[in-house]
Amino acid sequence: MAVIEARQVGTRRAGPAVAAAGVSSFALLYAPQPVLPQLATDFRLDPGGASLAVGVATAALAVAVLPLAALAEVVGRRRMIVWSVLASALIGLALPLAPTFPVLVAMRAAQGVAVAGFAGVGAAYLADLVGATRLAGAVGVMIAGNSVGGMLGRLGAGFAAGPWGWRGAMLVVAGVSLLCSAYAARTLPAPPPVVRAAHTRDGGRIGTALLAPYTVGALGVGAFVALYNAASFRLSAPPLSLSPAVASLVFLSYALGTASSAAAGRLADRLGRRAALVAALAVTAAGSALTALGPLAAVVTGFAVLTAGFFAAHAVANAWVAAQAPPAARGRAAGIYTLCYYLGSGAGGTAGSAVYGHAGWAWLIVLTSAWLLLAIVAVLIAGRPSRAVARRPRQEYA
């Protein structure tokens, strides 16, 4: 009874705190994206080289997520989240002082490692705090905070870059993130003690059942980040020739991603996981194809459509992992999904920027569409969930 009451209190308190942690972490992670053209000019780089400012952080996050998740088992997940959000914000305050691009890249790598403490532990922390029946809603709040953070970080950097340059833009985002991280550190509730089973019949094995959502996580986010990395170059170049502040308005599309991730569970309930995931990936591909058209309205609409589709796919794939993994392996399975997700983000974003720099937007659309098609194929050939999974309450993975 005490654990149930603690979870009810924790559910009410955790939402704003976890959302603030997500806003802080993901605003910092993607803040350089709208100022990549300024970084390229300042450090004399091509688009592919400048995109390392984003790609190295997400790659470092991917490498660090499993070790930090293991460390959190020792030091505590709440403490790991607090360390993560504070350290990443403090590194963000130092970024504007970088004298050279290699130093900036090294600092961004360290920042990616710091963000991994929250990205790899957040869902497991919420599972301990609120229990399985409330987990879907709690994770939805976390993903909404992540998407809002990504949107605000990009918008803030884009608008601040006009009067203050990329260094001022990074400082503004870091200052706001520090306030959010301080709020999260102060209000994040401690989870109740969790009794973990010492033995399970399946031994906590993950197996091959999760290859489809892992593939979606890697290829889907690779396509998504590649398109957004190149978006600032496309929008600021002739014939559109938009200012950094106006070009950054494309990131308002993230608001649709926040809504679609919340609605994805209901879609999966109606259509089933595989059908919902295929539909979301198809919408993502259709939106990316729409950006290939010349008019600005078509480009903006295309980004809105592909953002809504991608976040729905991400939410369904993430929930698939939580539902399909054996209880003893859920933390590890979620960590592997996060690993695939951010490896795809780093590698796909950098590769896509290089393709755009050398071959143009049309070939970038060809590349990202191929990745999304491969993800659809992986979902279509995935086996049906086991009977044990089918018997679980739908709200665990919807």
C-alpha positions, -999 to 999 in steps of 0.1 A, spaced: 0 0 0 28 24 8 44 17 -26 11 24 -43 6 57 -25 42 67 -32 36 60 -69 5 80 -70 23 110 -55 53 104 -77 31 104 -108 17 138 -100 51 153 -92 72 135 -119 55 149 -150 67 186 -148 101 175 -135 108 150 -162 94 173 -189 118 200 -177 147 176 -178 137 167 -214 134 203 -224 169 210 -210 186 180 -225 172 181 -260 174 219 -264 211 216 -257 215 185 -279 201 200 -311 207 238 -306 236 239 -331 213 227 -359 199 260 -371 233 277 -369 252 252 -389 256 277 -418 272 302 -394 295 275 -381 304 265 -416 313 301 -425 331 309 -393 353 278 -394 355 274 -432 337 241 -434 314 224 -459 279 212 -447 291 177 -439 319 190 -417 297 215 -399 271 189 -392 297 172 -369 286 197 -343 254 178 -341 265 143 -351 293 140 -327 271 148 -297 244 122 -307 271 96 -315 287 102 -281 253 99 -264 248 65 -282 282 52 -270 277 63 -234 240 53 -229 246 17 -219 275 23 -195 257 51 -178 225 30 -176 246 4 -158 262 30 -135 227 42 -127 219 8 -112 247 16 -86 243 53 -79 205 55 -85 185 66 -115 173 98 -100 208 109 -91 220 100 -126 193 122 -142 202 151 -119 239 148 -127 231 145 -164 209 176 -167 232 199 -147 264 187 -164 250 191 -199 238 227 -191 272 237 -176 290 224 -207 266 243 -228 276 276 -210 312 269 -220 305 261 -257 306 298 -268 342 300 -256 355 273 -280 384 289 -300 385 263 -328 361 238 -344 380 207 -330 376 221 -295 339 227 -301 335 191 -314 353 178 -283 330 198 -260 299 187 -279 311 150 -274 313 156 -237 279 172 -237 265 142 -256 278 119 -229 262 140 -202 228 140 -220 230 102 -222 225 100 -184 189 113 -189 182 98 -223 192 62 -213 177 63 -178 145 83 -180 121 56 -191 134 31 -165 132 58 -138 96 64 -147 88 26 -147 102 24 -111 82 55 -101 48 51 -116 45 13 -124 35 -4 -156 -2 7 -157 7 44 -158 40 41 -177 26 49 -212 12 82 -201 44 91 -182 66 82 -211 43 103 -233 50 133 -211 87 126 -213 87 124 -251 66 155 -253 92 173 -232 120 160 -254 103 173 -285 94 206 -270 130 210 -259 143 201 -294 119 227 -309 127 255 -284 164 249 -286 164 252 -324 141 282 -324 160 300 -297 193 294 -314 179 305 -347 165 338 -335 195 346 -313 220 339 -341 208 370 -360 218 397 -335 245 377 -315 259 351 -338 262 314 -332 282 320 -299 254 342 -284 228 317 -296 245 288 -278 248 309 -246 210 318 -247 200 282 -251 224 271 -223 211 297 -199 175 286 -204 185 249 -201 203 256 -168 171 270 -154 151 239 -165 177 215 -152 178 233 -118 140 230 -116 142 193 -125 170 186 -100 150 203 -72 116 187 -79 124 153 -93 108 128 -69 126 98 -55 111 65 -67 99 39 -41 120 9 -34 117 -16 -63 119 -54 -57 135 -70 -87 130 -106 -95 161 -127 -91 152 -152 -118 129 -155 -147 121 -184 -170 135 -167 -201 166 -155 -182 160 -119 -193 170 -127 -229 160 -101 -256 164 -123 -287 156 -111 -322 120 -100 -317 131 -64 -313 151 -61 -344 122 -43 -362 118 -14 -337 156 -12 -334 158 -8 -372 131 18 -372 148 37 -344 181 38 -363 169 44 -399 139 66 -390 159 91 -369 188 90 -394 165 102 -421 148 127 -398 180 143 -386 196 143 -420 167 164 -434 167 188 -405 205 192 -406 203 203 -442 172 223 -437 190 255 -426 213 253 -457 183 247 -480 162 275 -466 190 301 -464 203 294 -499 188 309 -531 161 309 -543 145 310 -508 173 330 -491 157 332 -456 174 348 -426 184 324 -398 156 336 -376 129 330 -403 145 297 -414 144 285 -378 106 288 -378 105 254 -397 113 239 -363 78 249 -351 68 216 -369 80 199 -337 47 209 -321 30 185 -345 55 159 -334 45 164 -298 8 159 -307 14 129 -329 36 110 -304 7 113 -279 -18 101 -304 4 72 -316 -7 49 -288 -44 52 -298 -34 45 -334 -15 14 -324 -46 3 -304 -68 6 -335 -45 -7 -362 -20 -29 -343 17 -20 -338 30 -31 -372 2 -14 -392 6 18 -372 43 18 -376 41 13 -413 16 41 -416 37 65 -396 68 57 -417 49 61 -449 37 96 -437 73 105 -429 84 95 -464 55 114 -480 64 145 -461 101 143 -471 91 139 -507 69 170 -505 100 191 -494 115 185 -528 90 208 -544 101 244 -551 76 267 -533 83 276 -497 48 266 -486 54 231 -500 87 228 -481 72 240 -448 42 217 -452 65 188 -460 85 193 -428 53 195 -408 41 162 -423 74 143 -419 78 155 -383 44 143 -373 50 110 -390 84 105 -375 74 112 -339 45 88 -342 68 61 -355 93 68 -327 66 65 -301 52 32 -315 87 17 -319 97 27 -283 65 12 -269 71 -20 -290 104 -25 -272 88 -20 -237 60 -45 -245 80 -72 -262 111 -74 -239 110 -98 -210 105 -79 -177 140 -88 -165 155 -73 -197 134 -42 -202 161 -18 -190 187 -33 -212 163 -35 -242 154 2 -238 191 10 -236 198 -8 -269 169 10 -285 184 43 -274 218 32 -286 204 24 -321 184 56 -321 214 79 -314 238 60 -336 213 65 -364 210 101 -355 247 108 -356 257 87 -386 225 94 -406 227 132 -399 263 134 -409 259 112 -440 228 131 -451 245 164 -448 275 152 -468 251 140 -496 233 173 -496 266 192 -498 278 173 -527 247 163 -546 218 186 -535 184 182 -519 169 158 -544 196 132 -538 192 137 -500 155 128 -505 164 97 -524 188 86 -496 164 92 -467 134 77 -486 155 45 -491 162 44 -454 125 48 -445 116 21 -471 141 -3 -454 125 4 -421 91 -4 -435 104 -37 -448 119 -45 -414 85 -39 -398 66 -59 -424 88 -90 -420 88 -88 -382 72 -118 -365 39 -114 -346 42 -108 -309 41 -138 -286 10 -149 -268 25 -138 -235 29 -103 -249 -6 -103 -265 -21 -111 -231 -5 -81 -214 -27 -50 -208 -27 -29 -239 -19 3 -220 16 -11 -212 26 -7 -248 -1 14 -265 
